[in-house]
Amino acid sequence: MCAIVGIYGENSNLSTLDSMLEALKNRGLDCRYKKDFGIFKAGMNRLSINDIEGGIQPFSNKNSDIFVFFNGEIYNHKALREDLQKDGIGFSTTCDGEVLPYLYEKYGSDCFSRLDGMFAICVYEAKSKKIILARDSMGEKPLYYYKDSAGFAFSSLIAPLKKIANVSLNKKAIWDYFTFGFIPESKCIYNEICVVPRGGVLEFCNGEIEIKHFSPKVSKIDFSKDLVTLTREIVSKSVEDRLLSDCKVGAFLSGGLDSSIVCVLARDKLEQSFNISFLDDFDPYCSFANEGEYAKEVAKFLGLNHTEVKVGSSEFLNVLDDFIDSIDQPFGVVSGIGVKIIARIAKEQGIKVLLSGDGADELFGGYAWYPKLCFNNPKFITKEKPKGWHYYAYESEKVEFCGEFFDKPYSSLGHFPYLDFKEIAPLDCINFDREFYLKNEMMMKLDRMTMSEGVEGRACFVSPSIVKFCKDLSYEILLKNGTKWLLKEAFRDSLPLNIIEREKHGFNPPIDYWMQTSWKGLLDEVLSPQNSLVLNGIIKSREDFYSVIERRQVGFGNIGFFVLTLGMWLDRERI
C-alpha cells in the first residue's frame, strides 16, 4: 500500500484530491480509493501485496466512526488481530491494515507504539472531525503536511501538496544539501511544507495542530543469553516478519554480509535475487569494488534464481532523468540510480517486494572507520569534518562557491549533537549515523527508488527489536572482535567463510571518475549562466565552483553529483 493524501477545509474538492492522487500514481498502480467525508476528503493509491482482493480503504471500525487510510506494512498484525479478537472483534479480510481502526478505538494514539512496521497512517474521527497522522519511528515511509488559513492537507510525497500551496525554496535546506547530499528532516525543500516527524503523531482539530512522539514497545530482551545467540534469534525473527506478502518476493544481493544474511533467512520464499555489477571497473578516486562474483557465489550456494545487472556510465546516465523525476526533492545519492534500476527489473519479472540489508552497518557496527573512533583521531573527526564519512562540502567551501541566494550566514554544524569535538565518545558517532544518516539517506533512498517503480522495498535490519538490541550494546561490545562481529558469528555456519570474512565494501558507483570524464558535460551545462543554479545565485559561477572542488583529492564526484541533481531538479521545477 503505497500512497495516501487528504484535504480538509471548506474549499476541499474531489477534483483536487484526484489531481493529488495522480501525482502519486507510480507508488500504487493497482487500485485507487477515495472517500468524501464532507469537509474532509481523503484517498490512496494501492500496490496490492497483502490480501489482494481485500484491503479496500478506508478501513473502519464496527460503528463506522473511525476511518483509516494507510500506507505501509504492519508486520505484527496477526498478533494484534488475535488480541483484538479476544474482545469479540470480527474481521472480514486478512489485510494487515484492517486492525488499525480497532487498535485506535481501543488504545487511542498509544496504538502506534504497538506496531512493528513501516507506515504512514491517517486516522479520521468522524464525530470530532479530528485528523490523526502517524509515521513509523525509522522514517521508512514518508508523510508531509501543509496548513494555511483555509485548511489542512497531507500527502505521502511533497509534490501533490504543491497543487494547493504557494511554495518558496528553503535556503537552509539547500545549504545543508551541499553538505550531506540530502535534506535533513525536519525540513524539506519548501518553507511552507512540513514533515510529520519519525515516530510522530500529529493531531489536527479545530484548525490547531499538536504533535506528540511515541517509541515502539518492544518485548524485554533477555541479555542473560549469549549475545551471538540473541543476535541470530532477533535478526531471524525480523527477516521472517518482513516476508509478509501474497505476492512474489525478491532481494537485493550484493554478496556482502548483510544482504547475504537476508537471503539465507528468506531463501525458502525468495523468487529472485538481484545485484548490479559495474562495467567501468576502475575509479582512481574512491574504494570501488565490483561485487558481482560474490553475489553469484552466494546465490549459487543458496540455490537462488539470480539476476546480475551489468551497468556502466551510460546505463546510469540513461536512468538519470527518471531518477530526477522520482526524488520528490533534491537527493544526490548516486547509488539510488542502481536501486531504481534493480526495482525496475524486478517489476518486469513480477516481483512486488524487495528485501534489503540496509541498516546493518549502522546498527551492528559495520563501517571501517568505527574501530578508529576509539583513538579520537583528528584525521577522522575535526570541526571542519565532524564525523568522518557522510559529510561532503565543508562550511568554508560553501562560503566560497555559494552565491547571493543565501542572504545570511548559514551552517550545517548544528545537525551534530556534539559541540566540543575533542570530547566525542565513539558511540556518539555511531548513534549519529543511526539517527541521521540511516534515516535521512538510506531509508529515503530505499523508499523513493523502489516505490517509484511500483515495488515495495523492505529494510530487514531496522525492526524495533533490532534497534533496541543494538542500542543497548556498548561501543566496546559492538566492536569487540572487529566490525559486525556479532552478525558474523551468528551466521558463520550459514554462509561460505570467504563471505563471512570478506572486507566491507559499500555500493560505490565510480562517480568520481564519471563526473570528471563522461558526465562532466552535464555538470558544465547545469552550471551555465542561463540555468537555475547560477541564474538564481545559488552557485556564484561555474568557475567559482570548480576552483573550490578541484582542490580536492576525493569527494569531487559526490559533490558534483549533488550539484548536478539539484540543478536538474530546479530546472524542471522552473525555479
C-alpha positions in Angstrom: 0.0 0.0 0.0 1.8 3.0 -1.3 0.4 6.5 -1.1 -2.2 8.5 0.9 -3.5 12.0 0.6 -6.1 14.1 2.3 -7.5 17.7 2.2 -9.6 19.4 4.9 -11.4 22.7 4.6 -14.4 24.4 3.1 -12.6 24.7 -0.2 -11.7 21.0 -0.4 -13.0 19.2 -3.5 -12.7 15.8 -5.2 -11.0 17.2 -8.4 -8.1 18.5 -6.3 -7.9 15.2 -4.5 -7.8 13.3 -7.8 -5.0 15.5 -9.1 -3.0 14.9 -5.9 -3.5 11.1 -6.2 -2.5 11.3 -9.9 0.8 12.8 -8.8 1.4 9.7 -6.7 0.3 7.1 -9.2 3.6 5.4 -9.6 3.6 4.4 -5.9 0.4 2.3 -6.4 -1.0 1.4 -9.8 -3.3 -1.4 -8.7 -6.2 0.4 -7.2 -7.4 3.9 -6.2 -9.8 4.5 -3.3 -11.4 7.8 -2.2 -13.9 8.9 0.4 -15.8 12.2 0.8 -16.5 13.0 4.4 -17.8 16.4 3.6 -15.3 18.9 4.9 -12.6 16.2 4.7 -11.7 14.2 1.7 -9.0 11.5 1.5 -7.8 8.8 -0.8 -5.0 6.4 -1.6 -3.3 4.6 -4.4 -2.7 0.9 -3.7 0.0 -1.5 -4.6 -1.8 -4.7 -3.7 0.6 -7.0 -1.7 -1.4 -8.5 1.2 -4.9 -9.8 0.7 -5.0 -8.9 -2.9 -8.8 -8.9 -3.2 -9.4 -7.3 0.2 -7.6 -4.3 1.6 -10.2 -1.8 0.3 -9.7 1.5 2.0 -10.6 3.3 4.2 -10.7 0.7 6.9 -13.3 1.4 9.6 -14.5 0.2 12.9 -17.8 -1.5 13.5 -19.6 1.8 14.3 -18.1 3.4 11.2 -17.0 6.5 13.1 -13.2 5.8 12.9 -11.7 5.5 9.5 -8.1 4.7 8.5 -6.1 5.3 5.3 -2.8 3.5 5.5 0.5 3.2 3.6 3.0 0.5 4.5 3.1 -2.8 6.3 2.2 -3.9 9.8 4.3 -7.0 10.3 2.9 -8.0 13.7 -0.7 -7.6 12.5 -1.6 -11.3 13.2 -0.7 -11.0 16.9 -2.6 -7.7 17.1 -5.6 -9.3 15.4 -5.6 -12.2 17.9 -5.6 -9.7 20.8 -8.5 -7.8 19.3 -10.5 -11.0 18.6 -10.4 -11.7 22.3 -12.5 -8.5 22.7 -15.1 -10.0 20.3 -14.0 -8.1 17.2 -14.5 -9.8 13.9 -12.6 -9.2 10.7 -13.7 -9.6 7.2 -10.3 -9.7 5.5 -6.7 -10.8 6.2 -5.3 -7.4 5.3 -2.8 -6.1 7.9 -4.4 -2.6 7.8 -7.8 -3.8 9.0 -6.5 -4.0 12.6 -5.8 -0.2 12.7 -9.2 1.3 13.3 -9.9 -1.2 16.1 -6.5 -0.6 17.7 -7.1 3.1 17.6 -10.6 2.6 19.1 -9.1 0.6 21.9 -5.8 2.4 22.7 -6.1 5.8 21.1 -2.8 7.3 19.9 -0.9 4.9 22.0 -1.8 2.2 19.4 1.0 3.3 17.1 3.7 2.3 19.6 2.4 -1.3 19.4 3.1 -1.5 15.7 6.1 -3.3 14.2 6.1 -2.0 10.7 6.8 0.8 8.3 3.8 3.1 8.0 2.2 6.4 7.3 -1.3 6.4 8.7 -4.3 8.8 8.7 -7.0 8.2 11.3 -10.2 10.2 10.9 -12.6 10.6 13.8 -15.8 11.3 12.0 -17.7 12.7 15.1 -15.0 15.1 16.3 -13.6 15.8 12.7 -10.2 15.2 14.1 -7.4 14.0 11.8 -4.5 12.0 13.3 -1.4 11.3 11.3 1.3 8.9 12.4 4.6 7.8 10.9 7.0 4.9 11.8 9.9 5.6 14.1 12.6 4.8 11.5 11.0 7.0 8.8 10.7 4.2 6.3 7.5 5.7 5.0 7.3 9.5 4.2 4.5 11.8 5.2 4.2 15.6 4.7 1.6 18.2 5.5 0.6 21.8 4.8 -1.6 24.2 6.8 -2.9 27.6 6.0 -5.9 29.7 7.0 -8.2 27.8 4.5 -7.4 24.3 5.8 -5.1 21.4 6.1 -3.7 18.8 3.7 -1.3 15.8 3.9 0.4 13.6 1.4 2.9 10.7 1.1 5.1 13.0 -1.0 5.8 16.7 -1.3 4.7 17.1 -5.0 0.9 16.7 -4.5 0.9 19.5 -1.9 2.2 21.9 -4.4 -1.2 21.8 -6.1 -2.7 23.7 -3.2 0.3 25.5 -1.6 2.3 28.5 -2.8 5.8 27.5 -2.1 9.2 29.1 -1.7 12.7 27.4 -1.5 14.1 26.7 1.9 17.6 28.3 1.8 18.8 26.4 4.9 17.7 23.1 3.4 19.8 23.8 0.2 22.8 24.8 2.3 22.6 21.5 4.2 22.1 19.6 0.9 25.5 20.5 -0.3 26.9 19.0 2.9 25.0 15.8 3.0 23.5 15.1 -0.4 20.1 15.0 1.2 17.8 17.5 3.1 17.8 16.5 6.7 14.4 16.3 8.4 12.6 18.1 10.0 13.0 20.4 7.0 12.0 19.9 3.3 12.9 21.8 0.2 9.9 24.2 0.7 9.4 26.5 3.6 5.6 26.1 3.6 5.5 22.2 3.6 6.3 20.3 6.8 7.4 16.8 7.6 5.5 14.6 10.0 8.3 13.5 12.4 9.5 10.0 12.5 7.8 8.4 15.4 5.4 11.3 15.5 1.7 11.6 16.0 0.1 14.8 14.6 -3.4 15.7 15.6 -5.3 18.3 13.6 -8.6 19.6 15.2 -10.4 22.9 15.1 -7.7 24.4 13.0 -4.9 23.6 15.5 -2.0 21.2 15.2 -0.5 19.2 18.1 2.4 16.9 17.7 3.4 14.1 20.1 6.0 11.3 19.8 6.0 7.6 20.5 8.6 4.9 20.9 7.8 1.3 19.7 7.0 -1.1 22.5 9.5 -4.0 22.4 9.5 -7.2 24.4 12.2 -7.2 27.1 15.4 -8.7 25.7 17.0 -11.4 27.8 20.6 -10.2 28.0 21.5 -13.2 30.2 21.6 -15.2 26.9 24.7 -15.4 24.8 24.9 -12.3 22.6 25.6 -14.3 19.5 22.5 -16.5 20.1 20.4 -13.4 20.8 21.6 -11.8 17.5 20.6 -14.8 15.4 17.2 -15.0 17.1 16.4 -11.3 16.8 17.6 -11.0 13.2 15.9 -14.2 12.1 12.6 -13.0 13.5 12.9 -9.6 11.8 13.5 -11.1 8.4 10.8 -13.7 8.8 8.3 -11.0 9.7 9.3 -9.0 6.6 8.3 -11.8 4.3 4.7 -10.9 4.8 3.3 -11.0 1.3 0.8 -12.6 -1.0 3.0 -11.6 -4.0 6.4 -12.6 -5.3 9.3 -11.5 -3.1 12.9 -10.8 -4.2 16.0 -9.4 -2.6 19.0 -7.2 -3.2 22.1 -9.4 -3.0 25.5 -7.6 -3.2 27.4 -10.6 -1.9 28.2 -8.7 1.2 27.4 -10.0 4.7 24.1 -8.1 5.3 22.3 -8.9 2.1 23.6 -12.5 2.2 22.2 -13.0 5.7 18.8 -11.7 4.5 18.9 -14.2 1.6 19.9 -17.0 3.9 16.9 -16.4 6.1 14.4 -15.7 3.3 15.6 -18.2 0.7 12.5 -20.5 1.0 10.3 -17.7 -0.1 12.6 -15.7 -2.5 11.7 -15.9 -6.1 14.8 -14.0 -7.3 17.9 -12.1 -6.1 19.5 -9.1 -7.9 22.8 -7.3 -8.0 24.5 -4.7 -10.0 28.0 -5.2 -11.5 29.9 -2.3 -12.9 31.4 -2.5 -16.4 33.6 0.6 -15.5 35.7 -1.5 -13.1 38.0 1.4 -12.4 37.9 4.6 -10.2 41.2 6.1 -9.1 39.3 8.4 -6.6 37.3 6.0 -4.4 37.3 2.5 -3.0 35.4 1.0 -5.9 34.7 -2.8 -5.8 32.8 -4.9 -8.2 30.9 -7.4 -6.1 29.2 -9.4 -8.9 31.2 -12.5 -8.4 30.5 -12.6 -4.6 26.7 -12.2 -5.3 26.7 -15.0 -7.8 28.6 -17.2 -5.3 26.1 -16.6 -2.5 23.1 -17.2 -4.9 24.6 -20.4 -6.1 25.4 -21.5 -2.5 21.7 -20.9 -1.5 20.2 -22.2 -4.7 18.6 -18.9 -5.7 17.5 -17.7 -9.0 19.8 -14.7 -9.6 19.9 -11.7 -11.9 23.1 -9.9 -12.4 22.6 -6.4 -13.9 25.7 -5.2 -15.7 25.9 -1.4 -16.0 28.3 1.4 -16.8 28.3 5.1 -17.0 25.9 5.1 -20.0 23.4 2.8 -18.3 23.3 5.0 -15.2 23.0 8.1 -17.4 20.1 6.6 -19.3 18.1 6.5 -16.0 19.2 9.9 -14.7 16.1 11.7 -15.9 13.8 9.2 -14.4 15.8 9.4 -11.2 15.2 13.2 -11.0 11.5 12.6 -11.6 11.5 10.1 -8.6 13.3 12.0 -5.9 10.5 14.5 -5.0 13.0 16.9 -3.6 16.8 17.3 -4.2 18.5 14.0 -3.3 22.1 13.4 -4.6 22.9 9.8 -3.7 24.1 8.3 -6.9 23.6 4.7 -5.6 19.9 5.4 -5.7 20.1 5.0 -9.5 21.2 1.5 -9.0 18.4 0.8 -6.6 16.0 2.1 -9.1 17.4 0.0 -11.9 17.0 -3.2 -9.9 13.5 -2.2 -8.8 12.6 -1.7 -12.5 13.9 -5.1 -13.5 12.3 -6.8 -10.5 8.9 -5.3 -11.5 9.4 -6.6 -15.1 9.9 -10.1 -13.5 6.7 -9.8 -11.5 8.4 -9.1 -8.2 6.5 -6.6 -5.9 8.6 -6.8 -2.8 12.4 -6.4 -2.5 14.2 -7.2 0.8 17.2 -5.1 1.7 20.1 -5.3 4.2 20.1 -1.6 4.9 20.7 -0.7 8.5 23.0 -3.5 9.5 26.2 -1.3 9.2 24.9 1.4 11.4 23.3 -0.9 14.0 25.9 -3.6 14.2 29.0 -1.5 13.7 29.9 -2.3 10.1 31.8 0.7 8.8 35.6 0.6 8.5 36.1 3.8 10.4 34.2 2.7 13.5 37.1 0.9 15.1 39.3 4.1 14.6 36.8 6.2 16.5 38.3 5.0 19.8 41.5 6.8 19.0 39.6 10.1 18.5 41.9 10.7 15.6 41.7 14.3 14.2 42.0 12.8 10.8 38.5 11.4 11.2 36.9 14.0 13.5 37.5 17.7 13.2 35.5 20.9 13.3 35.7 21.1 9.6 34.7 17.4 9.1 32.9 16.4 12.3 32.3 12.8 11.9 34.4 11.1 9.2 32.3 10.0 6.2 28.8 11.1 5.0 30.0 14.7 5.2 30.9 16.3 1.9 31.1 20.1 1.2 32.7 21.9 4.1 31.4 25.1 5.6 34.4 27.1 4.3 33.9 25.6 0.8 30.2 26.5 0.6 31.1 30.1 1.6 33.4 30.2 -1.4 31.1 28.8 -4.1 27.6 29.7 -2.9 26.0 32.9 -4.2 23.8 35.8 -3.1 20.7 33.5 -2.8 22.0 32.7 0.7 21.2 36.1 2.2 22.7 35.5 5.6 25.3 33.2 7.2 24.2 29.5 7.4 25.8 26.5 8.9 25.2 22.7 8.9 27.2 22.1 12.0 24.0 22.4 14.1 22.9 19.0 13.0 25.7 17.4 15.1 24.7 16.7 18.7 28.2 17.4 20.0 29.9 20.7 20.0 33.2 20.1 21.7 34.9 18.0 19.1 37.7 16.9 21.5 35.2 15.2 23.8 33.3 12.9 21.4 32.6 9.4 22.6 33.0 6.8 19.8 29.4 5.6 20.3 28.2 9.2 19.7 29.4 9.0 16.1 27.7 5.6 15.6 24.5 6.8 17.2 24.7 9.8 14.9 24.8 7.6 11.9 21.9 5.6 13.2 19.7 8.6 13.8 20.8 10.9 11.0 22.5 9.1 8.1 20.5 5.9 8.2 17.1 7.6 8.4 17.7 10.6 6.1 19.6 8.9 3.4 19.3 5.1 3.5 15.6 4.9 4.3 14.7 7.7 1.9 16.7 6.1 -0.9 15.1 2.7 -0.5 11.5 4.0 -0.3 11.7 6.6 -3.1 13.6 4.4 -5.6 11.6 1.2 -5.2 8.2 2.8 -4.9 8.8 5.0 -8.0 8.9 1.7 -9.9 5.8 0.2 -8.1 7.9 -2.1 -5.9 8.0 -2.2 -2.1 11.4 -2.1 -0.5 11.8 -3.5 3.0 14.7 -2.9 5.2 15.1 -6.1 7.3 17.6 -4.8 9.9 15.6 -1.8 11.2 12.9 -3.6 13.2 12.2 -2.2 16.6 13.7 -5.3 18.3 17.0 -5.0 16.4 17.2 -1.2 17.0 16.5 -1.8 20.7 19.0 -4.6 21.0 21.8 -2.8 19.3 21.2 0.5 21.2 21.8 -1.4 24.5 25.3 -2.6 23.3 28.3 -0.6 24.4 30.9 0.5 21.9 33.4 -2.0 23.4 30.9 -4.9 22.9 29.8 -3.7 19.5 33.4 -3.6 18.1 34.9 -6.2 20.5 36.1 -8.6 17.7 36.0 -6.2 14.8 33.2 -4.8 12.6 29.9 -6.6 12.7 31.4 -9.5 14.7 28.1 -10.4 16.2 26.5 -10.8 12.8 29.5 -12.8 11.5 29.4 -15.2 14.4 25.7 -15.5 14.4 25.6 -16.7 10.8 29.1 -18.2 10.4 27.6 -21.6 9.8 25.1 -20.4 7.2 27.4 -18.8 4.6 30.7 -19.5 2.9 33.7 -18.5 5.0 35.0 -16.0 2.5 31.7 -14.2 2.5 31.7 -14.0 6.3 35.3 -12.8 6.4 35.5 -10.5 3.3 36.2 -6.8 3.8 33.3 -4.4 3.8 32.6 -2.7 0.5 29.8 -0.3 0.0 27.8 0.0 -3.2 30.1 2.5 -4.8 29.4 3.6 -8.3 32.6 5.2 -9.7 31.1 8.6 -9.6 34.4 10.5 -9.1 35.6 9.0 -12.4 32.4 9.6 -14.2 32.0 13.2 -13.1 35.5 14.0 -14.4 35.0 12.1 -17.7 31.8 11.1 -19.3 29.4 13.1 -17.1 31.5 16.3 -17.0 29.5 17.9 -19.8 26.3 17.5 -17.8 27.8 19.3 -14.8 29.1 22.1 -17.1 25.6 22.5 -18.5 23.7 22.9 -15.2 26.4 25.4 -14.1 25.9 27.5 -17.1 24.7 31.2 -16.5 21.3 30.6 -18.0 20.3 27.7 -15.8 18.7 27.8 -12.4 21.8 27.3 -10.1 23.7 30.4 -11.4 20.7 32.4 -12.6 19.2 32.4 -9.1 22.5 33.0 -7.3 22.7 29.6 -5.6 26.1 29.0 -7.1 28.2 32.1 -7.9 29.6 30.7 -11.1 30.8 27.6 -12.8 34.4 28.8 -12.3 33.9 29.5 -8.6 32.5 26.0 -8.0 35.3 24.3 -9.9 38.0 26.4 -8.3 36.9 25.1 -4.9 36.0 21.4 -5.7 39.0 20.7 -7.9 41.3 21.3 -4.9 40.0 18.0 -3.5 41.7 14.7 -3.9 38.5 12.9 -3.1 34.8 14.0 -3.0 34.7 15.8 -6.3 32.3 13.2 -7.7 29.8 13.2 -4.9 29.6 17.0 -4.6 29.5 17.3 -8.4 26.6 14.9 -8.4 24.8 16.8 -5.7 25.0 20.0 -7.8 24.0 18.1 -11.0 20.8 16.7 -9.5 19.9 20.0 -7.7 20.4 21.9 -10.9 18.3 19.4 -13.0 15.6 19.4 -10.3 15.4 23.2 -10.2 15.3 23.5 -13.9 12.3 21.1 -14.0 10.6 23.0 -11.2 11.2 26.1 -13.3 12.7 27.9 -10.2 
